[in-house]
Amino acid sequence: MEYIDWHPIAVAAVMMVLDIATGFAGAAMTKAVESGKMREGIWHKAGFFGLIALAAVWEVGSVWLNLEAADVGVAVPELPAVGAVCTFVVAIEVVSILENLCVLNPDIAALPVIRNLKPHDPERPSIVVEVEEDAAPKGA
């Protein structure tokens, strides 16, 4: 019995390789190749593979641990977790590859769909929390 469809995993892996290749090409073109950034990117991809592995364990485990058929009344939901996670990974990689292609060919950045993408700035914090002074409670 086959539990996992490997096609989404293969597509996600190919997209990760394309992201690495286009990112390296862009860095080489701009003479900005840095081993630290490459290591960070590889660890980022390892995290994606970890997420895919977790989804695969969920899919297999949900079949193995489904005790409803044994009249125990416990059912683990069987979700297409691998496909969902791989779709998420592919979407992220598509945006990243498009960013890399814009570095390689600035004409791509002028395309209508691409102009709407915000460029990634690794120096900018991902989450910004601001507190307005007049919103703070008075007294006490």
Contacts in CASP RR format, 6 or more apart in sequence:
PFRMAT RR
TARGET T0000
AUTHOR 0000-0000-0000
METHOD contacts of the structure
MODEL  1
MEYIDWHPIAVAAVMMVLDIATGFAGAAMTKAVESGKMREGIWHKAGFFG
LIALAAVWEVGSVWLNLEAADVGVAVPELPAVGAVCTFVVAIEVVSILEN
LCVLNPDIAALPVIRNLKPHDPERPSIVVEVEEDAAPKGA
3 59 0 8 1.000
3 60 0 8 1.000
3 63 0 8 1.000
4 56 0 8 1.000
4 59 0 8 1.000
4 60 0 8 1.000
4 82 0 8 1.000
5 82 0 8 1.000
5 83 0 8 1.000
8 82 0 8 1.000
8 83 0 8 1.000
8 86 0 8 1.000
8 87 0 8 1.000
9 52 0 8 1.000
9 56 0 8 1.000
9 82 0 8 1.000
9 86 0 8 1.000
11 86 0 8 1.000
11 90 0 8 1.000
12 48 0 8 1.000
12 52 0 8 1.000
12 86 0 8 1.000
12 89 0 8 1.000
12 90 0 8 1.000
12 93 0 8 1.000
15 89 0 8 1.000
15 90 0 8 1.000
15 93 0 8 1.000
15 94 0 8 1.000
15 97 0 8 1.000
16 45 0 8 1.000
16 48 0 8 1.000
16 89 0 8 1.000
16 93 0 8 1.000
18 93 0 8 1.000
18 97 0 8 1.000
19 45 0 8 1.000
19 93 0 8 1.000
19 96 0 8 1.000
19 97 0 8 1.000
19 100 0 8 1.000
20 41 0 8 1.000
20 42 0 8 1.000
20 45 0 8 1.000
22 97 0 8 1.000
22 100 0 8 1.000
22 101 0 8 1.000
22 104 0 8 1.000
23 100 0 8 1.000
23 103 0 8 1.000
24 33 0 8 1.000
24 38 0 8 1.000
25 100 0 8 1.000
25 104 0 8 1.000
26 32 0 8 1.000
26 100 0 8 1.000
26 103 0 8 1.000
26 104 0 8 1.000
27 33 0 8 1.000
27 34 0 8 1.000
27 37 0 8 1.000
29 103 0 8 1.000
29 104 0 8 1.000
30 103 0 8 1.000
48 89 0 8 1.000
48 92 0 8 1.000
51 85 0 8 1.000
51 89 0 8 1.000
52 82 0 8 1.000
52 85 0 8 1.000
52 86 0 8 1.000
52 89 0 8 1.000
54 85 0 8 1.000
55 81 0 8 1.000
55 82 0 8 1.000
55 83 0 8 1.000
55 84 0 8 1.000
55 85 0 8 1.000
55 86 0 8 1.000
56 81 0 8 1.000
56 82 0 8 1.000
58 79 0 8 1.000
58 81 0 8 1.000
59 78 0 8 1.000
59 79 0 8 1.000
59 80 0 8 1.000
59 81 0 8 1.000
59 82 0 8 1.000
61 76 0 8 1.000
62 76 0 8 1.000
62 77 0 8 1.000
62 78 0 8 1.000
62 79 0 8 1.000
63 78 0 8 1.000
65 74 0 8 1.000
65 76 0 8 1.000
66 74 0 8 1.000
66 75 0 8 1.000
66 76 0 8 1.000
66 78 0 8 1.000
67 73 0 8 1.000
67 74 0 8 1.000
67 75 0 8 1.000
68 74 0 8 1.000
68 75 0 8 1.000
95 117 0 8 1.000
96 120 0 8 1.000
98 108 0 8 1.000
98 114 0 8 1.000
98 117 0 8 1.000
99 117 0 8 1.000
99 119 0 8 1.000
99 120 0 8 1.000
101 108 0 8 1.000
102 108 0 8 1.000
102 109 0 8 1.000
102 114 0 8 1.000
102 119 0 8 1.000
108 114 0 8 1.000
109 115 0 8 1.000
END
